[in-house]
Amino acid sequence: MSPEPNTAALTVTRLKTFNHIRTTAAVAGPKGSVFAVASEDKVVRIMDAAKLTSTQTLKGHPRTIYGLAFSPDGKYLLTGDESARIWMWDTKTGKKIREFPRDKGHTRGIQAIAFTKDGKKFASVGQDDVIKVWNTSGGHPIATVKGMGANFYDAQFLPTGGLVTATLAEGMRIYEPKNFGIAAKFNVGSGQGCNGMAVNKTGSTAVSAGRDGKLVMWNVRSREKIVSINAHGDWVLQVAMAPNGKVAGSVSTDGNLKLWDLKTYKQIGSIANQAMIDQVIAFTGNGKYLITSDSMNALQVHEVSPTQAR
């Protein structure tokens, strides 16, 4: 279906552009206005969108960082770089508290990281077409999921413990909680697959970011396609859901960010002149702020009205 204008539009007000922070990744904290952003200078900053300031600056990664994940309680931040290093940081002190061994880890860079809902485990997605599952407490990976040509992108754990990932093979996959065998495949039908996906808090609904320019909304529990939206004129690179699960944002290589009502499937907002590569998009945990990057990859913070809180 094609998007139609919606009178119930969101108001998105840009608060600040940080020209000195050229983004490579961003992630929102579990609550409030906290978020983390990685930049081209191999630095990660923990920031407050309400105050428009940095609270911690994390340095030391030797290569560009693309993987970021807050623990569910917000106390820890995982960072993963192109050298396949994965580090854990204390978000309050800014100190590195753990480095995960690489000898049985990824052979290529980290693309994405995701915690389980209880924070005891996490998954890392590598450019080597492999997902590794780790104990947060440290040590070698406890499970390895091989794509075998699927080309994994992004990851998120469901409340049930199952793992969702985007693929170029078909679109999305769900892996079982215990042995991580394939539980379901979601085929977008274009043959181009997806660059990313987002799942709501309850694990009932997912939205995939298609290389055919489409967003597809899925019923995760019934494994059925709900709707396909002709969203962009080029690849959709990332998609993010607001905390309340009612709004999604998508970014594309066409340089546009678009906001969508997930009940009517209509476009309700947009931001032009956004990044075409290394794009970031994240709603803060309180649903009040939207984190993006402009056409020069500079970090931008926007205020969203009405607030999209849970």
C-alpha positions as CSV (number, residue, x, y, z in Angstrom):
1,M,0.0,0.0,0.0
2,S,1.1,3.6,-0.6
3,P,1.3,6.0,2.3
4,E,-1.3,8.8,2.6
5,P,-1.2,12.0,4.6
6,N,-2.5,11.9,8.1
7,T,-4.1,14.8,9.9
8,A,-2.9,13.4,13.3
9,A,0.7,14.4,12.4
10,L,3.5,14.4,14.9
11,T,5.4,17.7,15.5
12,V,9.1,17.1,15.4
13,T,11.2,20.1,16.5
14,R,14.9,20.1,16.1
15,L,16.6,21.1,19.4
16,K,20.3,20.9,18.4
17,T,22.7,19.7,15.8
18,F,26.1,18.6,17.2
19,N,28.4,19.3,14.2
20,H,31.4,17.9,16.0
21,I,29.8,14.5,16.5
22,R,29.7,12.6,13.3
23,T,27.7,9.5,14.1
24,T,28.2,5.8,13.3
25,A,25.6,4.3,15.7
26,A,23.1,5.4,18.4
27,V,20.9,3.7,21.0
28,A,18.4,4.9,23.5
29,G,18.6,4.0,27.2
30,P,15.8,2.0,28.7
31,K,14.2,5.0,30.4
32,G,14.3,8.8,30.5
33,S,16.2,11.0,28.0
34,V,19.5,9.1,28.1
35,F,21.1,7.8,24.9
36,A,24.5,6.7,23.6
37,V,26.1,7.7,20.3
38,A,29.2,6.4,18.6
39,S,31.1,8.7,16.3
40,E,33.7,8.6,13.5
41,D,36.5,9.5,16.0
42,K,36.0,6.1,17.7
43,V,34.4,7.7,20.8
44,V,31.2,6.8,22.5
45,R,29.3,9.5,24.4
46,I,26.5,8.9,26.8
47,M,24.2,11.9,26.5
48,D,21.1,13.4,27.9
49,A,18.6,14.6,25.2
50,A,16.8,16.9,27.7
51,K,19.9,18.7,28.8
52,L,21.7,18.4,25.4
53,T,24.9,17.5,27.1
54,S,27.3,14.5,27.5
55,T,27.4,12.7,30.8
56,Q,30.2,10.3,30.0
57,T,32.9,10.0,27.2
58,L,34.1,6.5,26.5
59,K,37.4,6.1,24.7
60,G,39.8,3.4,23.7
61,H,38.3,1.4,20.8
62,P,40.8,1.1,18.0
63,R,38.3,0.9,15.2
64,T,34.9,2.4,14.3
65,I,32.0,1.4,16.6
66,Y,28.8,0.2,15.1
67,G,27.4,-2.0,17.9
68,L,25.7,-0.4,21.0
69,A,23.3,-1.7,23.6
70,F,22.2,-0.6,27.0
71,S,21.4,-3.2,29.7
72,P,17.7,-3.3,30.6
73,D,18.5,-1.5,33.9
74,G,20.6,1.1,32.1
75,K,23.6,0.4,34.4
76,Y,25.8,-1.0,31.6
77,L,26.6,-0.2,28.0
78,L,28.1,-2.7,25.5
79,T,30.1,-1.4,22.6
80,G,31.4,-3.3,19.5
81,D,33.8,-2.2,16.9
82,E,35.1,-3.2,13.4
83,S,38.0,-5.1,15.0
84,A,35.4,-7.4,16.6
85,R,36.1,-6.1,20.1
86,I,33.2,-6.1,22.5
87,W,33.6,-4.0,25.7
88,M,31.3,-3.4,28.6
89,W,31.1,-0.1,30.4
90,D,29.7,1.2,33.7
91,T,27.3,4.0,32.6
92,K,27.6,5.9,35.9
93,T,31.4,6.0,36.2
94,G,32.3,5.7,32.5
95,K,34.8,3.0,33.3
96,K,35.4,-0.1,31.2
97,I,34.6,-3.1,33.3
98,R,34.9,-6.0,30.9
99,E,36.4,-7.1,27.6
100,F,35.0,-10.2,25.9
101,P,37.6,-12.6,24.5
102,R,38.0,-12.6,20.7
103,D,39.6,-16.0,20.1
104,K,36.2,-17.7,19.8
105,G,34.3,-14.5,18.9
106,H,33.7,-12.9,15.6
107,T,36.3,-12.9,12.8
108,R,35.0,-9.6,11.4
109,G,33.5,-6.4,12.8
110,I,30.4,-6.0,15.1
111,Q,27.3,-4.7,13.5
112,A,24.8,-4.8,16.3
113,I,24.4,-5.9,19.9
114,A,21.2,-6.8,21.9
115,F,20.6,-7.8,25.6
116,T,18.1,-10.4,26.7
117,K,15.2,-9.0,28.7
118,D,16.8,-10.1,32.0
119,G,20.2,-8.7,31.1
120,K,22.0,-11.9,31.8
121,K,22.9,-12.6,28.2
122,F,23.5,-10.7,25.0
123,A,23.8,-11.4,21.3
124,S,26.3,-9.8,18.9
125,V,25.8,-9.7,15.1
126,G,29.0,-9.8,13.1
127,Q,30.0,-8.9,9.5
128,D,31.1,-12.6,9.3
129,D,27.4,-13.6,9.0
130,V,27.4,-15.1,12.5
131,I,25.5,-14.3,15.6
132,K,27.2,-15.1,18.9
133,V,25.4,-15.4,22.2
134,W,27.3,-14.5,25.4
135,N,26.9,-14.4,29.2
136,T,27.0,-10.8,30.3
137,S,29.2,-12.0,33.2
138,G,32.0,-12.7,30.8
139,G,33.7,-15.6,29.1
140,H,33.6,-17.1,25.6
141,P,30.3,-17.3,23.6
142,I,27.8,-19.9,24.8
143,A,26.2,-20.3,21.4
144,T,27.0,-19.6,17.7
145,V,24.3,-19.1,15.0
146,K,25.7,-19.3,11.5
147,G,23.9,-17.5,8.7
148,M,25.3,-19.7,5.9
149,G,24.8,-16.9,3.4
150,A,21.7,-15.3,5.1
151,N,23.7,-12.0,5.8
152,F,22.5,-11.1,9.3
153,Y,21.6,-7.5,10.2
154,D,20.4,-6.2,13.6
155,A,19.1,-8.4,16.4
156,Q,16.6,-8.2,19.3
157,F,15.5,-10.7,21.9
158,L,11.8,-11.5,22.4
159,P,10.3,-11.7,25.9
160,T,10.1,-15.4,25.4
161,G,13.9,-15.6,24.8
162,G,13.7,-16.1,21.1
163,L,16.1,-14.1,18.9
164,V,14.9,-12.0,16.0
165,T,17.3,-10.8,13.2
166,A,17.0,-9.2,9.8
167,T,18.5,-11.0,6.8
168,L,19.2,-10.4,3.2
169,A,18.1,-14.0,2.5
170,E,14.4,-13.5,3.1
171,G,13.7,-10.6,5.4
172,M,13.6,-11.7,9.0
173,R,14.1,-14.8,11.1
174,I,13.3,-15.9,14.6
175,Y,15.6,-18.3,16.4
176,E,14.5,-20.6,19.2
177,P,15.4,-19.6,22.8
178,K,17.4,-22.7,23.8
179,N,19.3,-24.2,20.9
180,F,18.8,-21.2,18.6
181,G,17.5,-23.3,15.7
182,I,15.4,-21.5,13.1
183,A,11.8,-21.1,14.4
184,A,10.4,-19.0,11.6
185,K,11.3,-17.1,8.5
186,F,9.5,-13.9,7.4
187,N,9.8,-13.5,3.6
188,V,9.3,-10.0,2.3
189,G,8.9,-11.3,-1.2
190,S,11.1,-8.9,-3.0
191,G,14.2,-11.2,-3.1
192,Q,16.3,-8.3,-1.7
193,G,15.8,-8.9,2.0
194,C,16.1,-6.4,4.9
195,N,18.7,-4.1,6.4
196,G,17.1,-3.9,9.8
197,M,14.0,-4.4,11.9
198,A,12.4,-3.3,15.1
199,V,10.1,-5.2,17.5
200,N,7.7,-3.7,20.1
201,K,8.1,-4.2,23.8
202,T,5.7,-7.0,24.1
203,G,7.2,-8.9,21.2
204,S,3.9,-9.1,19.3
205,T,4.7,-6.8,16.3
206,A,7.8,-6.2,14.2
207,V,8.6,-3.8,11.3
208,S,11.3,-4.7,8.8
209,A,13.4,-2.3,6.7
210,G,13.4,-3.5,3.2
211,R,16.0,-3.0,0.4
212,D,13.0,-2.6,-1.9
213,G,12.1,0.6,-0.1
214,K,9.2,-1.0,1.8
215,L,8.4,-1.3,5.4
216,V,6.6,-4.5,6.3
217,M,4.7,-4.9,9.5
218,W,4.4,-8.4,10.9
219,N,2.4,-10.3,13.6
220,V,5.3,-12.0,15.3
221,R,3.1,-14.5,17.1
222,S,1.1,-15.7,14.1
223,R,4.0,-15.2,11.7
224,E,1.7,-13.3,9.4
225,K,2.3,-10.2,7.3
226,I,0.0,-7.3,8.4
227,V,0.8,-4.7,5.8
228,S,3.5,-3.6,3.3
229,I,4.1,0.1,3.0
230,N,5.8,1.8,0.0
231,A,7.9,3.9,2.3
232,H,11.0,5.2,0.5
233,G,12.5,5.6,-3.0
234,D,15.6,3.6,-2.1
235,W,16.8,1.1,0.6
236,V,15.4,1.5,4.0
237,L,18.4,1.2,6.2
238,Q,17.0,1.3,9.7
239,V,13.6,1.4,11.5
240,A,12.9,2.3,15.1
241,M,9.7,2.0,17.2
242,A,8.6,4.5,19.8
243,P,8.3,3.1,23.4
244,N,4.6,2.9,23.1
245,G,4.7,0.8,19.9
246,K,2.3,3.2,18.1
247,V,4.8,5.0,16.0
248,A,7.8,3.9,13.9
249,G,10.5,5.9,12.2
250,S,12.4,4.8,9.1
251,V,15.6,6.2,7.5
252,S,16.7,5.5,3.9
253,T,19.5,6.0,1.5
254,D,17.2,8.5,-0.2
255,G,18.1,10.9,2.6
256,N,14.7,11.1,4.3
257,L,13.4,10.1,7.7
258,K,9.7,9.3,7.8
259,L,7.4,8.7,10.8
260,W,4.5,6.2,10.6
261,D,1.3,5.6,12.5
262,L,1.3,1.9,13.1
263,K,-2.5,1.7,13.5
264,T,-3.4,3.5,10.3
265,Y,-0.2,2.7,8.4
266,K,0.0,6.4,7.3
267,Q,2.9,8.8,7.2
268,I,2.6,11.3,10.0
269,G,5.9,13.2,9.9
270,S,9.2,13.5,8.1
271,I,12.7,15.0,8.3
272,A,14.6,15.8,5.1
273,N,18.3,16.1,4.5
274,Q,19.3,13.1,6.7
275,A,22.3,10.9,6.4
276,M,22.5,8.5,3.5
277,I,25.0,6.2,5.1
278,D,25.8,5.4,8.8
279,Q,22.3,6.7,9.6
280,V,21.0,6.6,13.2
281,I,17.5,6.7,14.5
282,A,16.3,6.1,18.1
283,F,13.5,7.2,20.3
284,T,14.5,7.9,23.9
285,G,13.0,5.7,26.6
286,N,10.5,8.4,27.7
287,G,9.3,8.8,24.1
288,K,10.0,12.5,24.1
289,Y,13.1,12.8,21.9
290,L,14.2,11.5,18.5
291,I,17.9,11.0,17.8
292,T,19.0,11.2,14.1
293,S,21.9,12.3,11.9
294,D,21.9,14.9,9.2
295,S,23.3,14.8,5.7
296,M,26.8,15.4,7.0
297,N,26.3,12.6,9.6
298,A,26.2,15.2,12.4
299,L,24.1,14.2,15.5
300,Q,20.7,15.8,15.8
301,V,18.3,15.8,18.7
302,H,14.6,16.5,18.1
303,E,11.7,16.9,20.4
304,V,8.6,14.8,19.5
305,S,5.0,16.0,20.3
306,P,2.9,14.4,21.5
307,T,5.3,12.3,23.6
308,Q,5.3,8.7,22.5
309,A,5.8,7.2,26.0
310,R,4.5,3.8,27.1
